[in-house]
Amino acid sequence: MASAEPRSIICRSRDLTERGRGFRFAVLRCGEEAPAFVIRFNGVAHGYLNRCAHRSLELDWNEGDFFDAFGEHLLCATHGARYIPATGSCVGGPCVGTGLVKLPVTEENGVILLEPGDDLHLVGSKSVS
Ligand code: FES
């Protein structure tokens, strides 16, 4: 059954380039504000909480820079954990076997959207039905 909650616009599609800089935003999750980001990998937008599975620190080494030098993995700047961009699974570093928290993100009509979820809301955004 479709949710009656509106979807929220995170950013424009053109804000995300293939394996390029990510777009940072914030969500309210279970009543707590948390940093998040979206990236584009193999043409698809993927969103995650910006929280390393190792120490709950933000991943980006410069604001919005999440990919390693080869564009193959998302990389945590602190201790080098590596994550598969399409799934968030950790495949290298101190938290292998765990992963990032994936967010329900879609792309439609030139925008990247956060789908409504259980106690998950975008902070400061426009809603669309
Ligand atoms: S905080 Fe990310 S690898 Fe340690």
Boltz pocket constraint, residues with backbone or C-beta under 6 A from the ligand:
constraints:
  - pocket:
      binder: B
      contacts: [[A, 52], [A, 53], [A, 54], [A, 55], [A, 56], [A, 57], [A, 76], [A, 77], [A, 78], [A, 79], [A, 80], [A, 81], [A, 93], [A, 94]]
      max_distance: 6.0
